[in-house]
């Protein structure tokens, strides 16, 4: 059984769930590889929660130690920490290693990777969508981590500039091993869509709370808060303000575009409401609900077009070793013997 050394940087919901999913695979009957996970988390309270759920095999207090001599690095840190982490990765990672960058924006990460990484260290942008079972569990906390968080989900892949074909194949296999289907997308298109799927909800939640906080009725209104209020404002609970700031500013143009569209939609709806136009209000609610039902059905099936109905012929669990063909890492993953000279290369 080949041993694969994986570093997990960041033990929030995503990073901890990766660790739990790899542990699940290790315990699978007939597993062909054994993933040894080393984790780094600078936030003490989150590290404590991760230890409680056994999110990794080993925990270290230095990012340099965490990534040194690792085959795969999963980057799932708070967004404000991502840029400086690429400087660490560039100095410490071994040739042939692969970085799976799960941070929310990919275009900035690719620029940082190109600047700091040597040519033989490969970066693949990865954005996972979660198991539909957890679609309404919106809290990004370590307590919400699950080994099946990625099951029936989708892993969007964006290879970095100059990324080796074998590294892309490894990323594909890794995503399927976590339980997800894979799909390739352009990084710029991804960041545009993330502005709608992640950035705009965060902006709306922050500004909604800001409005309520400054409203005349807030003294009594805060007493009436229930889950609907919590869902809308959860980013202020589970995401550091620095990370919200960077998510918005680093994707400013895309966020502005969707914010303008949202303002136009609200303005139209407000006009219908002000005019007591029952038909327009009803149409907006009913038509949206009908399409929402269709989306929910597709989301639970994880089938977005005809190709999605066809599963991949080769199991990732049996062939993750397609990545990094010919390298020392590949030989390790395949279980081939490696002599001392090879290890030093």
N, C-alpha and C positions, 0 to 999 in steps of 0.2 A: 504494500500500500504506500503510495507516494505521499510525502508530507509537504504541504503547501503553507508557507508562512504568510499570513495576512495581517496587515496593520489597519486598525480602525481608528481614524482620527475624528473624535466627536462622538459622544455617547448619548445624544438625544434620541428621539423616537426612531429615526432612520438608522443611525449608526448602530444602536443597540439591537434593532431588529435584524440587521445584517448578521451580527454576531450570533443571535439566537437561531437564525435560519441555517447558518453554517454548522452550529452545534447539532441541529436537527439532522442535517445531512450526515455528519459524522456518525450519528447513532442509527443511521439507516442500514438495514441488512443489505449486504453486498456492496457497500460504499467502496469505491475504488481509490479514493483519496482521503487524506485526513488533514483537515484545515486547523492549523494552530493560530489562534488569534491573539494579537497583542494590541492593547487599546491605550489611547492617550485622551485624557479629558481634563482640562484645566479648571473646570468649575467643580468645586468640592462637593456641593450638594448633589449634583447630577452624577458624579463619580460614585457617590455613596449609593444612590438608587440603582446604578448599573451593576454594582457589586451584588446587590440584593437579588437581582434576577439572573446573575451569572452571564452577563452579556459578553464576556470575553474570558479567555483562559489566563491571561496575564495583563496586569495594569502597570504602566510605567509613568513616571512624573516628568519625563522629558520627551518632546516631539522628536528630537534627534535620535534617541534610543528607540523610539517607537517605529521609525521607518527604516532604520539601518538594517541592511541585509534581508529585507523583505521582498517577496515575490510580487505581491499585490498590495496596494495601499488604497483603502476606501476613504475618501475625503468627504466627511459629513459634518464639518465644523460649522459654528455660527458664521454667517456670511462675512462679518467684519474681520474674521480671523483668516480668511482664505488667502488673500493676497500675500501677507507675510509668510504663510505656511509654504508657499511655492518656493521661497528662498531656501527654506530648510530642505524641502524635497530635492531641490537642485543640487545641494551639497552632499546629501547623505545617501541617495538611492543608488542601488547597484545597476550596472548596465543590463538591459533586458527586462527590467521591472516595469510594471504597469500601474498607473494611477487611474482609479475610477472616481471621477470627480462628481459628487452628488450635490454640489452646491447649487442654488437656485438659478443662477445666470451662467451661461456658457461662453458667450463672446468675451467677457472680461477674463474668465479663467483661461481661455485659449491664448489670450495675449500674455498673461502672466506665465503660462507654461512655456510659450515660445521664448520668452525673455530669460527664464531661469533654468529650464531643464536642459541637460545635455541631450545630444541627438539620440542616444541609445536608451533613454527613458521615455516611455510612451504614455500619453494622456488620452483618455477617452471620457468625454462628457456623458454622464448618466443621470437621467431623471426618472425615478420610479413613480408609477401610480399604484395606489394601494388596493388591497383586497376590498371589494365592494362591501363586504361585511362590516368594514370600519369606516364607511363613507361618511357617517354622521358622528364619528368620534374625531373631532377636529383638533383636539389638544396635541400640540407637538411637545410631549413630555416623555421622559424615560419610562415613567409608569405605564404609558400607553404602548410601549414596544411589545411586539408579538412575533413569534417565530413564523407565523403564517401571514405577516403583514403584506407581503408581496404576492401571495398566491392569488391567481386569477386576475393579476394586475398586468401592467405593461411597463417595460423598461425602454425608454427612449435613449438611443445611442447617438453620440456625436463625436467621431474620432477627431483628435487634434491634428494640427498641421504636421505632416510628415509621419503620421502614425503608421506603424507596420501593420500589414494585413493580419498577421498572426495575433497581434495585440487586440485587434478588433474582434477576431474570432473568439479570443479568450473572454472578452467583455460580453459577447453574445452568450457564450456558454455559461458564464457566471450569472447573468441575469436569469437564464432559464433554470439554473440550479436553485436560485432563490425562490422559484415558483412562478415566474412571470414570462409572458411572451415578450419578444423584442421587436423594436421598430426603429428605423433610422429616420432622422429628421435634420434639416439644416439648422445650424446653431442660431443664425439670425432669426429664422422663422420661429424657433423654439423660444427665444427671448421675447419675441413679440407676443406669442401666445401666453407665456408665463405672466406677462404684464396683465393679461385679462384673468387668468386662472388663479394667480397668487397675489400679484401686486395690487390690483384694483380692490379685491376684497379686504386687503390689509388697510388700504387708504380709506375705504368707506367705513371700516370699523373704527379706525383712529379718529376720523373726522366726525363720525356720529357721536362718539363719546365726548369729543371736544365740544360739539354743539350742545349736548345734553348738560355737560358740566357747567357751561356758561348760560344755560337757559334759566328763566325766572322760576320755573317749577322744579328745579333739580333737587332742592332740599327735601321735598316730598316724593318726587319721581324716583329717586334712587331706592326708595323703600319698596317699589313695585317691580323691581328687576327679577326676572326669571330666566329659564334657559334660552328663550329667544334673544334676550339681551346679551347673554353670555356667549352664544354662538357668534353673534355679529362682532363682538369686541374681544374675542379670545386672543388675538395677536398681542394685545396689551398685557396679557397674562403670561403667555408662553414664549414670547419673542422679545429679546432685548431691544430697547429703542435704537441702539447703534445698528443692529442688523436690519431693522425696519427702514431706517434712514438710508443705508447702503443699498438695500433692495430697490428702493424707489429711485434714488439718485443715479445709480448705475444703469438703470433702465428707463431713464427719464422720458425720452421721446416716445417710446412705446406706451408708457404709462399715461402720458399726456393724451395720446390718441384715444385710448379706451376711456379715459376720464371725460374727454369731450363727448364721446358717444353716449356715455352714461348720463351726462348732464342734459343732452338733447332728449334722451328717452324720458328722463324725469320731468323735463319741461313739458313735453307732449302729454304725459300722464297727468301732470298737475293741471294743465289746461282743461283736459276732459273732466277731471274731478271738480274744478272750479265752476264749470258750466253744468255740473250735475248731469253729465252725459252718461246715462246708465249703460247704453249700448256700447260706448267706447270703453268704459271701465270694465264692463263684463267681458268684452272681446279681448282686452289686454290680459285679463286674468285667465280666462278659459283657454284661449289659444296657447298661451304660454304653458299652462298646466298640461295640455295635451302633448305638446312637444317635449316637455320635461319627462313625461311618462315614457315616451319613445327613447329618449336619451338614457333614462334609468334602466330600461330593458337592455339596451346595447351595453351599458356599463357593467351590468351584472353578468352578462354573457361574455364580455370582453371580445366581442366580435364587431368590428367596425367596417369591414368590407369582406368580399368573398374569400380573399386570401387568408383571412383570420380563421376561417373554418377548417383550414388544413393545418394540422400540427406538424412540427418539424420531425423529420424521419429519425434523426439521430438524437439520442438523449444527451443532455448536457452533463448529467451525472456520470456518464461513461466516457465523455470525450472533451472535457474541459482542457485536456492537454493539447488540443489543436493550436492553442495560443503559444506564441514565442517559439516557433519551430526552429530547431537547430541550436538553441541557446542552452546555457547551463540550466536555466530555470525550466525549460521544456524537458530536459533529460531528468531533472528532479521530479517533475510532475508525472512523467511516464514511469518513474520508479527505476530508471536505469542507474547503474552504479556510477558514482562520480569520484574521481580521484582527487587528491589534494591539489594538484596543479590546476584542475578545472575549477575548483572552488575559489582559487585565487584570481581567476580571470574576471 
